[in-house]
Amino acid sequence: MSEFISDVRDEKSLTSRLSYQTFLEYLEWLENQGLVKVAASDDGNKRIMLSEKGMETPKRLVEWIKEMMRDVKISSCNSLREV
């Protein structure tokens, strides 16, 4: 995989504050989960894009959190307690 995305190495790994190797491992995991796509652009560079599943995942996570938290009330002292 490293030769496949070598042209995004500096920008993406530095922006993410990860070592290049760690960045590749996370990128590979995200790609294997179907959350991102790595594709060539018209200018010959590789682009990392969210897939449809990757765009839907944060929405699903927010809905899950809302569902899990619906019976939890946050008191004025910022501790969690069930209603």
LOGU-644429 format. One record per atom (N, C-alpha, C, O, CB): x, y, z; residue number from 1. Coordinates in pm, 1 decimal, decimal comma. Glycine has a CB too. Layout:
<sites>
- X  Y  Z  NUM
...
</sites>
This chain:
<sites>
- 80,9  -118,9  0,0  1
- 0,0  0,0  0,0  1
- 86,0  126,5  0,0  1
- 42,7  227,0  -56,3  1
- -92,4  -0,9  119,2  1
- 202,5  127,0  58,6  2
- 280,7  250,2  70,7  2
- 315,2  311,0  -64,8  2
- 315,6  433,3  -78,1  2
- 408,0  223,2  147,8  2
- 343,9  229,6  -165,0  3
- 374,6  286,5  -296,0  3
- 249,3  344,1  -361,3  3
- 258,1  432,5  -446,5  3
- 437,5  180,3  -387,0  3
- 134,3  294,5  -321,5  4
- 7,8  339,1  -378,8  4
- -26,2  481,6  -336,6  4
- -88,2  555,5  -413,1  4
- -104,1  245,0  -337,8  4
- 13,4  521,0  -216,1  5
- -22,5  653,5  -167,8  5
- 100,2  737,4  -135,2  5
- 92,6  830,4  -54,8  5
- -110,7  642,1  -45,7  5
- 210,9  705,6  -196,0  6
- 334,6  775,6  -162,1  6
- 327,0  926,4  -183,1  6
- 395,3  1001,4  -113,3  6
- 447,3  720,1  -243,4  6
- 245,5  972,2  -277,4  7
- 238,5  1115,5  -302,1  7
- 154,1  1190,9  -200,1  7
- 154,5  1314,0  -200,5  7
- 184,1  1139,8  -438,6  7
- 82,2  1121,6  -113,2  8
- 8,5  1189,7  -6,4  8
- 82,9  1179,6  125,9  8
- 33,7  1226,1  228,8  8
- -132,2  1130,7  7,9  8
- 199,6  1119,9  123,7  9
- 274,5  1091,0  245,0  9
- 295,3  1213,0  334,3  9
- 250,4  1215,1  448,9  9
- 407,1  1032,8  208,8  9
- 362,5  1312,9  282,3  10
- 398,2  1427,5  365,7  10
- 276,3  1503,3  415,6  10
- 261,4  1525,9  535,6  10
- 487,8  1521,2  289,0  10
- 190,9  1541,7  325,0  11
- 76,9  1625,6  362,3  11
- -15,0  1557,8  463,3  11
- -44,7  1615,8  567,8  11
- -2,2  1662,9  238,7  11
- -60,3  1437,0  434,5  12
- -159,7  1371,8  519,9  12
- -100,2  1321,9  651,0  12
- -161,7  1339,2  756,2  12
- -223,3  1256,2  446,0  12
- 15,2  1261,7  647,6  13
- 70,1  1209,6  772,5  13
- 113,8  1323,1  863,7  13
- 99,0  1312,6  985,5  13
- 187,9  1116,1  744,6  13
- 167,3  1431,2  808,2  14
- 207,0  1544,8  891,2  14
- 85,2  1618,2  946,2  14
- 84,2  1659,1  1062,3  14
- 294,4  1641,3  811,0  14
- -16,1  1634,5  863,9  15
- -137,8  1700,3  908,4  15
- -203,9  1621,9  1021,2  15
- -260,0  1681,2  1113,3  15
- -234,8  1717,1  791,7  15
- -197,7  1490,9  1014,7  16
- -261,1  1407,7  1116,5  16
- -174,8  1391,8  1241,6  16
- -220,4  1337,5  1342,2  16
- -292,4  1271,5  1058,9  16
- -49,7  1439,5  1235,3  17
- 45,6  1430,1  1346,7  17
- 75,2  1285,3  1384,3  17
- 99,8  1253,9  1500,8  17
- -8,1  1504,8  1468,5  17
- 72,4  1198,7  1285,4  18
- 107,1  1058,3  1303,9  18
- 235,2  1029,7  1228,2  18
- 268,7  1098,3  1131,6  18
- -7,5  965,0  1256,2  18
- 306,4  927,5  1273,1  19
- 418,5  883,0  1191,5  19
- 360,5  829,3  1061,0  19
- 244,0  790,0  1055,5  19
- 505,2  773,8  1265,9  19
- 440,8  827,9  958,2  20
- 391,6  781,0  828,3  20
- 343,4  636,5  837,8  20
- 240,5  601,8  779,8  20
- 501,7  793,2  721,1  20
- 416,4  552,4  910,1  21
- 377,8  411,4  923,3  21
- 242,8  398,1  993,8  21
- 157,7  320,4  950,6  21
- 485,8  333,1  1000,7  21
- 223,3  472,7  1100,9  22
- 96,2  468,4  1173,3  22
- -16,3  521,9  1085,6  22
- -126,0  466,1  1084,0  22
- 105,1  549,4  1304,2  22
- 10,7  629,6  1012,9  23
- -86,8  684,6  920,1  23
- -130,9  578,7  818,5  23
- -250,1  563,5  791,7  23
- -28,4  807,0  847,9  23
- -34,3  505,8  762,4  24
- -67,4  400,7  665,0  24
- -152,6  291,1  726,6  24
- -245,7  240,9  663,6  24
- 59,8  340,1  607,6  24
- -120,6  254,2  849,5  25
- -198,6  149,5  916,9  25
- -342,9  193,0  937,7  25
- -435,7  115,9  912,8  25
- -135,1  113,7  1051,9  25
- -362,0  316,6  983,4  26
- -498,2  367,9  1001,3  26
- -570,0  381,3  868,6  26
- -687,4  346,0  857,4  26
- -495,6  502,6  1072,5  26
- -501,2  431,6  768,9  27
- -561,6  447,6  637,2  27
- -604,1  312,1  580,9  27
- -713,2  298,9  525,3  27
- -463,8  517,1  541,1  27
- -519,0  213,3  595,2  28
- -552,8  79,5  546,6  28
- -674,7  24,3  619,6  28
- -762,0  -35,8  557,1  28
- -433,4  -15,5  563,8  28
- -681,7  43,9  752,3  29
- -795,9  -2,8  829,8  29
- -923,7  66,2  781,8  29
- -1025,8  0,9  760,4  29
- -773,6  23,0  980,6  29
- -917,3  199,4  764,9  30
- -1033,8  273,5  717,9  30
- -1078,2  226,7  579,8  30
- -1197,7  215,9  552,3  30
- -1003,5  422,6  714,8  30
- -982,4  199,3  494,5  31
- -1014,2  150,9  359,4  31
- -1074,8  10,7  365,5  31
- -1171,8  -17,7  295,1  31
- -887,3  150,2  270,5  31
- -1019,0  -76,3  448,4  32
- -1072,8  -212,0  463,4  32
- -1213,4  -212,8  521,2  32
- -1292,3  -302,7  492,0  32
- -981,6  -294,5  551,6  32
- -1245,0  -113,4  602,7  33
- -1379,1  -101,1  659,6  33
- -1477,2  -37,5  562,1  33
- -1597,1  -30,4  589,0  33
- -1374,2  -19,6  787,3  33
- -1425,9  8,2  449,4  34
- -1510,9  71,2  348,9  34
- -1547,1  214,3  382,1  34
- -1645,0  267,2  329,3  34
- -1635,7  -8,0  331,4  34
- -1468,6  279,0  470,0  35
- -1498,7  415,8  512,5  35
- -1431,8  521,6  426,2  35
- -1480,9  634,2  418,2  35
- -1456,9  434,9  655,1  35
- -1320,7  487,9  361,3  36
- -1251,6  579,8  271,4  36
- -1215,0  508,4  141,9  36
- -1209,9  385,6  135,1  36
- -1125,4  637,8  338,7  36
- -1190,0  589,0  40,3  37
- -1141,5  539,7  -88,8  37
- -1015,0  616,6  -122,8  37
- -1006,8  737,2  -99,7  37
- -1249,9  555,6  -201,8  37
- -917,7  547,6  -177,0  38
- -796,5  612,9  -226,5  38
- -799,6  597,7  -377,4  38
- -802,6  486,3  -429,6  38
- -664,1  550,7  -163,5  38
- -798,9  711,1  -447,5  39
- -812,3  707,5  -593,1  39
- -722,3  811,5  -657,3  39
- -686,4  911,4  -595,0  39
- -958,1  730,4  -634,8  39
- -686,7  787,1  -781,9  40
- -606,0  883,0  -858,2  40
- -694,7  997,8  -904,7  40
- -809,8  977,5  -943,3  40
- -537,2  814,0  -980,1  40
- -639,7  1117,3  -900,2  41
- -712,7  1234,1  -950,4  41
- -662,8  1267,5  -1090,2  41
- -570,4  1203,8  -1140,7  41
- -695,8  1356,4  -855,1  41
- -723,2  1365,8  -1151,7  42
- -686,1  1406,1  -1288,0  42
- -541,7  1454,7  -1298,0  42
- -478,2  1440,5  -1402,5  42
- -779,2  1515,3  -1336,7  42
- -490,0  1512,0  -1189,3  43
- -353,0  1563,6  -1192,3  43
- -248,3  1456,7  -1160,6  43
- -129,3  1486,6  -1150,6  43
- -339,4  1677,8  -1094,3  43
- -293,8  1331,2  -1144,7  44
- -201,1  1221,3  -1119,5  44
- -172,6  1194,3  -973,3  44
- -108,7  1094,4  -940,3  44
- -74,1  1248,4  -1187,8  44
- -218,5  1280,7  -885,7  45
- -201,3  1258,8  -742,5  45
- -309,6  1165,9  -689,6  45
- -414,0  1148,9  -752,5  45
- -203,9  1392,1  -666,6  45
- -284,7  1106,7  -575,5  46
- -384,4  1022,3  -511,0  46
- -468,6  1109,6  -418,7  46
- -418,4  1203,1  -356,3  46
- -317,2  905,1  -432,2  46
- -596,2  1077,8  -411,1  47
- -688,7  1149,1  -324,6  47
- -751,0  1050,2  -227,4  47
- -787,4  938,6  -264,3  47
- -797,8  1222,1  -407,3  47
- -762,3  1093,5  -103,1  48
- -829,6  1013,2  -1,9  48
- -966,1  1077,1  18,1  48
- -976,1  1194,7  53,3  48
- -747,0  1005,7  133,8  48
- -1071,4  998,6  -4,6  49
- -1207,6  1050,9  3,6  49
- -1291,2  962,9  94,2  49
- -1268,8  842,1  102,3  49
- -1271,6  1060,2  -136,0  49
- -1386,9  1022,8  162,1  50
- -1483,2  943,7  236,6  50
- -1571,2  869,1  138,0  50
- -1613,4  924,6  36,5  50
- -1568,1  1032,6  331,0  50
- -1598,1  745,3  167,9  51
- -1693,6  669,1  87,8  51
- -1834,0  705,1  134,4  51
- -1850,1  781,5  229,7  51
- -1667,9  514,9  99,6  51
- -1934,1  651,8  69,3  52
- -2071,8  674,0  111,8  52
- -2090,5  623,3  255,0  52
- -2154,1  689,1  337,4  52
- -2171,1  603,7  15,3  52
- -2035,3  507,4  283,0  53
- -2041,9  451,3  418,0  53
- -1969,1  542,1  517,2  53
- -2015,6  561,9  629,5  53
- -1981,3  309,2  420,9  53
- -1855,9  596,6  476,0  54
- -1780,2  686,3  561,9  54
- -1854,1  815,3  592,4  54
- -1838,0  871,9  700,5  54
- -1648,7  717,9  498,8  54
- -1934,9  862,5  498,2  55
- -2013,7  983,3  521,0  55
- -2132,9  955,1  612,1  55
- -2176,3  1042,7  686,9  55
- -2061,8  1041,4  387,9  55
- -2184,9  834,8  605,9  56
- -2301,9  798,5  686,0  56
- -2264,7  761,1  829,9  56
- -2346,9  776,2  920,3  56
- -2375,5  682,7  620,4  56
- -2143,3  713,0  852,0  57
- -2103,1  663,2  983,8  57
- -2114,3  766,0  1095,8  57
- -2167,5  731,5  1201,4  57
- -1962,7  614,2  977,2  57
- -2067,8  890,3  1080,2  58
- -2083,6  987,1  1190,2  58
- -2230,2  1011,7  1225,9  58
- -2263,2  1028,8  1343,2  58
- -2017,7  1119,4  1153,1  58
- -2317,3  1013,7  1126,7  59
- -2460,2  1032,4  1151,8  59
- -2515,3  916,6  1234,6  59
- -2593,0  936,6  1328,1  59
- -2537,6  1044,7  1018,7  59
- -2474,0  795,8  1198,8  60
- -2519,0  678,0  1273,4  60
- -2465,3  679,2  1415,0  60
- -2535,2  638,4  1507,8  60
- -2475,8  550,0  1202,7  60
- -2342,1  725,5  1433,5  61
- -2282,9  733,9  1566,5  61
- -2358,6  834,3  1653,4  61
- -2386,4  806,4  1770,0  61
- -2134,9  773,1  1556,8  61
- -2392,0  950,1  1598,0  62
- -2467,3  1050,8  1672,4  62
- -2603,6  995,6  1712,9  62
- -2647,4  1015,0  1826,3  62
- -2484,2  1179,2  1588,5  62
- -2669,8  927,8  1621,6  63
- -2800,5  868,9  1653,7  63
- -2787,4  764,3  1764,2  63
- -2872,5  758,1  1853,0  63
- -2863,6  805,4  1527,9  63
- -2683,7  683,2  1760,6  64
- -2660,8  582,4  1864,2  64
- -2636,9  649,3  1999,3  64
- -2691,6  605,7  2100,7  64
- -2540,9  492,7  1826,9  64
- -2555,5  754,8  2001,3  65
- -2528,6  826,3  2126,8  65
- -2657,7  885,8  2182,1  65
- -2684,9  874,4  2301,6  65
- -2423,1  937,9  2105,0  65
- -2736,3  948,0  2097,4  66
- -2864,2  1004,0  2141,6  66
- -2952,9  895,8  2201,8  66
- -3015,8  916,5  2305,6  66
- -2936,4  1072,1  2024,5  66
- -2957,5  781,9  2136,8  67
- -3039,2  670,5  2186,6  67
- -2988,7  622,8  2322,8  67
- -3068,5  598,1  2413,2  67
- -3038,3  553,6  2085,9  67
- -2858,0  610,0  2337,6  68
- -2799,9  562,4  2463,3  68
- -2814,4  665,1  2575,7  68
- -2822,0  628,5  2693,0  68
- -2652,7  528,6  2443,1  68
- -2818,1  792,0  2540,0  69
- -2820,4  899,2  2640,3  69
- -2960,2  952,8  2669,4  69
- -2974,9  1043,4  2751,4  69
- -2732,9  1012,4  2594,8  69
- -3061,4  900,0  2605,4  70
- -3194,6  960,4  2619,5  70
- -3247,1  957,4  2762,3  70
- -3326,4  1044,1  2799,1  70
- -3292,5  889,7  2529,4  70
- -3206,0  860,9  2844,3  71
- -3252,1  852,9  2982,1  71
- -3150,2  905,4  3082,2  71
- -3166,4  887,2  3202,8  71
- -3286,7  711,3  3015,8  71
- -3046,4  969,8  3033,4  72
- -2942,4  1023,2  3120,5  72
- -2959,6  1174,2  3129,3  72
- -2973,0  1243,5  3028,5  72
- -2800,1  985,9  3068,3  72
- -2958,8  1222,5  3252,0  73
- -2969,9  1366,6  3272,7  73
- -2837,8  1417,5  3327,4  73
- -2778,8  1356,9  3416,9  73
- -3087,4  1401,3  3369,2  73
- -2792,1  1528,9  3273,2  74
- -2667,2  1588,6  3319,6  74
- -2702,9  1693,1  3424,4  74
- -2774,2  1789,5  3396,9  74
- -2585,2  1652,0  3200,9  74
- -2651,6  1671,6  3545,3  75
- -2682,1  1765,2  3654,4  75
- -2592,2  1887,6  3646,2  75
- -2500,3  1894,1  3564,6  75
- -2665,8  1696,5  3791,7  75
- -2620,8  1984,5  3732,6  76
- -2544,7  2108,7  3731,5  76
- -2398,2  2089,2  3771,8  76
- -2313,4  2173,2  3741,5  76
- -2609,7  2208,5  3823,8  76
- -2369,0  1978,2  3840,2  77
- -2229,4  1954,9  3879,9  77
- -2154,6  1872,2  3774,8  77
- -2045,5  1821,6  3801,0  77
- -2223,9  1883,6  4016,4  77
- -2214,2  1858,8  3655,9  78
- -2153,2  1790,5  3542,0  78
- -2131,7  1641,9  3562,2  78
- -2053,0  1582,0  3488,9  78
- -2023,7  1853,5  3510,6  78
- -2197,3  1580,6  3657,4  79
- -2188,0  1435,9  3671,0  79
- -2311,0  1374,5  3601,7  79
- -2413,6  1440,7  3586,0  79
- -2179,6  1392,9  3823,2  79
- -2299,4  1250,3  3561,6  80
- -2409,4  1183,3  3492,5  80
- -2487,9  1101,9  3593,2  80
- -2431,0  1035,1  3679,5  80
- -2357,4  1093,1  3377,3  80
- -2618,4  1108,5  3581,1  81
- -2704,3  1024,5  3664,3  81
- -2826,5  987,1  3583,7  81
- -2872,0  1063,0  3498,1  81
- -2744,5  1096,6  3796,2  81
- -2879,1  869,7  3611,9  82
- -2998,1  825,6  3540,6  82
- -3120,5  889,8  3602,3  82
- -3125,9  911,0  3723,4  82
- -3010,2  672,1  3542,7  82
- -3219,0  920,9  3519,2  83
- -3341,6  983,7  3565,6  83
- -3432,6  878,0  3620,6  83
- -3542,8  908,9  3665,8  83
- -3410,7  1061,9  3453,4  83
</sites>
